[in-house]
Structures are given as structure tokens and as C-alpha cells.
Amino acid sequence: MARLLPLSLFSRLYIIIAIAMIFSGTISVLIIDKIHVQGAIDEYVLFTDNIYAELVKEKILVPNTPLKDLNKEVNKVKDKLISWKIIFKSGPPCDVCKYVAQSGEIDVYSNAKNQWFSVYKLPDIDAWLVIFETNIFNFAELKEAEEKKEDKGFFSGISFHDIEDLTQLMIVFITIAVAIYWPVTVIKRQIENLIRVQHQFGAGNLSTRANYQFTRPIDELATSFNTMANSISDTVKENQIFAQAVPHEIRTPLSRIQLAVGLLSQNNNNKQQIELLSNIDTYIDDINVLINQVVSFSKLNSIKSKDEVSLYQTINWNTFVESRIKATRCDEKRNVICHIDESLEITTNPAYLRLLVDNLLKNACIHSKSQIIVSLTTVNENTELSVEDDGDGIPNEFLDTIFIPFSRVDVSRSRNTGGLGLGLAISKAACIRMNSQLSVENSLSSGAKFICRFSNSTES
């Protein structure tokens, strides 16, 4: 069974408002109808009270009259469409009567012809006086007229009076709906704008701010977001300046140390000392590589500039990957197999793509045993780049931490193998910079398989 999509807050709000309006409107119609009926009954009983008073005044009805002298025939009131009769209490006031309501002490009944009957209890007499509307219609003719109306269609027999209450209620509904819809739509638009700004900020555009004209209390939320964004942006800028300044300051003393090591090596014949000096040179090279990686990682996590799109280029995947394999010399150390369609292209910043591919290839060279497989496939209109090695793989408990800078997994993936701890972090940052996602899993060959999913890649 297919699951229904979850409703948004505003969809639920609209549905709740609609249900509340329908429920309250239905109750209102019932109450109004009840009030209308009761009002009409009160008016009718007031009219029949006058008829009753006239009958008593004219001594047509006399208290303590014996039952045998009561006239049970129908009597018409002169000049009025009203009749009256006396009935005993042994039965209802009319054939197929139903109780409608009460006005004061007078009960009102209605028959199948919608004629009303006011029932008065005669004083000291075990009988009722029933005053009712006289049937002024010829029901045979009325039935024939109704049949003709039915032949014309259902709506032909409906008058405006029949739908008057419903029409008024619909007008009220529409008015309330418009009055509610406008402010709710304004709030919805503002919240959507704030969400869009938050998504842009979360995607790395740290310069974006909530500049929309918000209403209370959403304006307080927008102000709080802007304050937080300014604080985060300032912190990131400070860290970037620090991360770029420190490597630059470190390079100067390292160059002097390297020069001193070179001078000491020239006039030194002690093999043990020469070996130690050579190790110092190796350490300095490692530090220089680490500094370059720190600078690259810092730049990848910097605030995006507005003119970054101008650096984008359309790159052929096959040509680019082959050039990076040669540049990293992976093919000299391992058997590199490529499965790439020559027609596939991507439009992005080539510097980010180079950092991604180079670090994935270097990582595979370090940890593979004999073979590296580079594949490029198209899945659901997106392109997936995978780099797979045939090494020992990654323990499952470290799959979530493998992209953290300087994270350590196990001995087989430590700095002793040649890695400095920033390569995969740089790959992850470069992938994010290109609006893509990088993940890792253990392949069927027991090695590690890194997959980058590009949502902005295109086929030529």
C-alpha cells in the first residue's frame, strides 16, 4: 500500500481551518434553522391565541361543558385560513402527526402536508381544542404541478428561499477564508524565504542574510539568524586567516633548517650523521606537503565568492581522469582500470575536481594491493564517480569518521603508510564545494570503494 506524503504545517493548518469552518457552519445552520422554526411557531401560536380568545369571547367555548355537547366537527374561522375542532384525548390531534415544538404551554404538531396544529387543553374539560391551518390547496393539482417540476429537473423546483441560509453561510465562509488565507500566505512566504536563506547558508554561502521584510515574531527569528550567521562568518574568516598565515610563517624557518642541513651534509663524512640529516630532509618534505594540504583544506572551507561561477569549465571526464592518473603516477605503482564513457562531461571548477580525483587516487595507491578501478556511471540523470581499491577495506565502525581531518583508522591506514590524514578530508570538502556527495563503502573485493555523486553533471 502506497504511503501518503506527509503534509506541511500550512497544509495541515488549511485543512484544520476548513474542517473548523464546515463544523461551525453546520452547527450554525442547525441552530439558525432551529431559531427560525421556533420563531415561526411562536408567531403562529400568538395568532392562534387570538383565535382561542375570540372563541371564548363569543362563548363558543364555555367551561364545564359536558363532553356530549362538544362539537367535534371541523369549524372554519370566518375570514381566516384557520379551522378548529374539539378532540378527545384518546389520540393525536391529527392523522400522522409529529411533535414539532412548544410555545409557552401550547404544543405544536405538524402533519405530512406541513400543516401546523396548536393544541389547547380546555379548562375543566377532558378534551383538546386544536386550531390548525386550513388546506387552501387542491392537492391533486399540487401533486400534478410537482410532477411537472420533477420532469423539468431537480434544480427547477428549488427557490432562493430554499437555499437562503446556505447562501448566507457560503458568503460567510468565503469571507472568513479570504481573511484567513491572506495573512497565513504572508507568513508562509516569509518562512519559506527564511528556510531558503538557511539552506544557502548551510550549503556554504556564508554571506547570505535574511533581508526580507518579516512580520512579528518571525522578524525576531530572522534577526537571531543574522546574528548567528555574522558570528559564524567572522569565526570562519578568522580561522581562514590563521590557517593560511601559519603555514606561510612556518615555511621560512623550514627553509632555513633545510639550508643548514644541506650545508652540514657537504662537509660531513660520518655516515650516521649523514643518515640523520637525510631523515631531517624527509621530515621537512613531509611538513611542506602537510602545509600545502592544510592550505588547500582551508581554501575549500572558505566563504564562497560571488564570481566563483566564472571559474567553471566544461570538462571531459575520460580525458581528465587519465591526465590525473599520469600526474599522480598511480599507473606506475598499480594496475589502474578505467570504465568511463568518453562522451560524459561535467561543468565545474577544475581546481576542485583535481583535488577530489587526485586525493582519491593517492589514497587508493597507498592502500591497494595490486589494482585500482575507476568507474563513471549515470544513475537517475546524475553521474557517479567511484574509485575502488583491492586493499583490506575499512572497519565498519570507522566508516563515519574516515573523512574527519587527521582521523586515524587502523595500522594499515596510518601515517606510516604514507598518508598525512588530510587527503580524504580534502576530497570531501572539494565534493561539497561542487554541490556533490562523497561516501565510502566496502566493495565486494574486500577493498574500499569511494563514490562521489554529482548532481550537476551533464552528458554531451
Buried (B, 14 or more C-beta within 10 A) or exposed (E): EEEEEEEEEBEEBBEEBEEEBEEBBEEBBEEEEEEEEBEBBBEBBEBBBEBBEBBBEEEEBEEEBEEEEBEEEEBEBEEEEBBBBBBEEEEBBBEEBEEBBBBEEBBBBBBEEEBBBBBBEBEEBEBBBBBBBBEEEEEEEEEEEEEEEEEEEEEEEEEEEEEEBEEEBEEBBEEBBEEBEEEBEEBBEBBEBBEEBBEBBEEBBBEBBBEBEBEEEBBEBBEEBBEEBEEEBEEBEEEBEEBBEBBEEBBEEBEEBBEEBEEBBEEEEEEEEEEEBEEBBEEBEEBBEBBBBBBBBBBBBBEBEEEEEEEBEEBBBBEBBBEBBEEBEBBEBBEBEBEBBEEBBBEBBBBBBBBBBBBBBBBBBBBBEEBBBBBBBEEEEBBBBBBBBBBBBBEEEBBEEBBEBEBEBEEBBEEEEEBBBBBBBBBBBBBBBBEBBBBBBBBEBEBBBBBBBBEEBEEE
